[in-house]
């Protein structure tokens, strides 16, 4: 799958870290593998978990996107 669990993180409350509309500082609380620069965060409200499956939903307008990974390394989708 294209999603790989790396860590639990929370928004940092430390005052000396820069934060703006494009940048939010966070603290890694526990990790299962090394977090690397460029990896994305998926916000999950407290006391909730990721669904086992994501339901496909049609968009109402043209949207450009990227296929991150295909099952079984398929080259044609």
C-alpha positions as CSV (number, residue, x, y, z in Angstrom):
1,X,0.0,0.0,0.0
2,X,1.1,3.6,-0.5
3,X,0.6,4.5,3.2
4,X,3.2,3.3,5.7
5,X,2.9,4.0,9.4
6,X,6.0,5.7,10.7
7,X,5.2,7.4,14.0
8,X,2.7,9.1,16.3
9,X,3.2,12.8,16.5
10,X,1.6,15.8,18.1
11,X,1.8,19.5,17.4
12,X,4.6,21.0,19.5
13,X,3.7,23.6,22.1
14,X,7.3,24.8,22.4
15,X,7.5,28.5,22.0
16,X,10.9,28.8,20.4
17,X,10.0,26.8,17.2
18,X,9.0,28.6,14.0
19,X,5.4,28.1,12.9
20,X,3.4,29.8,10.1
21,X,0.6,28.9,7.7
22,X,2.8,26.5,5.8
23,X,4.9,25.1,8.6
24,X,3.8,23.5,11.9
25,X,6.4,22.1,14.4
26,X,5.5,18.7,15.8
27,X,7.0,16.2,18.3
28,X,7.4,12.6,17.4
29,X,6.0,10.7,20.4
30,X,6.8,7.1,19.3
31,X,8.2,5.7,16.1
32,X,8.3,2.3,14.4
33,X,10.9,3.4,11.7
34,X,13.0,6.4,10.9
35,X,11.1,9.5,9.7
36,X,12.7,11.2,6.8
37,X,12.5,14.6,5.2
38,X,9.7,14.9,2.6
39,X,7.4,12.4,4.2
40,X,3.8,13.5,4.7
41,X,1.7,13.7,7.8
42,X,-1.9,12.5,7.9
43,X,-3.9,14.2,10.7
44,X,-6.0,11.8,12.8
45,X,-8.2,13.3,15.6
46,X,-7.3,12.2,19.0
47,X,-8.8,8.8,20.1
48,X,-9.5,7.9,16.4
49,X,-7.6,5.5,14.2
50,X,-7.1,5.1,10.4
51,X,-9.7,3.1,8.6
52,X,-8.6,-0.3,7.3
53,X,-9.8,0.6,3.9
54,X,-10.3,4.0,2.1
55,X,-13.4,4.4,0.0
56,X,-13.0,5.9,-3.4
57,X,-15.0,9.0,-4.0
58,X,-15.6,10.8,-7.3
59,X,-14.5,14.4,-7.4
60,X,-16.8,17.2,-8.7
61,X,-14.2,18.9,-10.9
62,X,-11.0,18.0,-12.7
63,X,-8.2,17.3,-10.3
64,X,-4.6,16.5,-11.1
65,X,-2.9,13.9,-9.0
66,X,-0.1,11.3,-8.8
67,X,-0.3,7.6,-8.4
68,X,2.1,6.8,-5.6
69,X,2.1,3.0,-5.8
70,X,0.2,0.2,-7.4
71,X,-0.5,-3.2,-6.0
72,X,1.9,-5.9,-7.1
73,X,4.1,-3.2,-8.8
74,X,1.8,-3.1,-11.8
75,X,3.0,-0.9,-14.6
76,X,-0.4,-0.5,-16.3
77,X,-3.4,0.7,-14.3
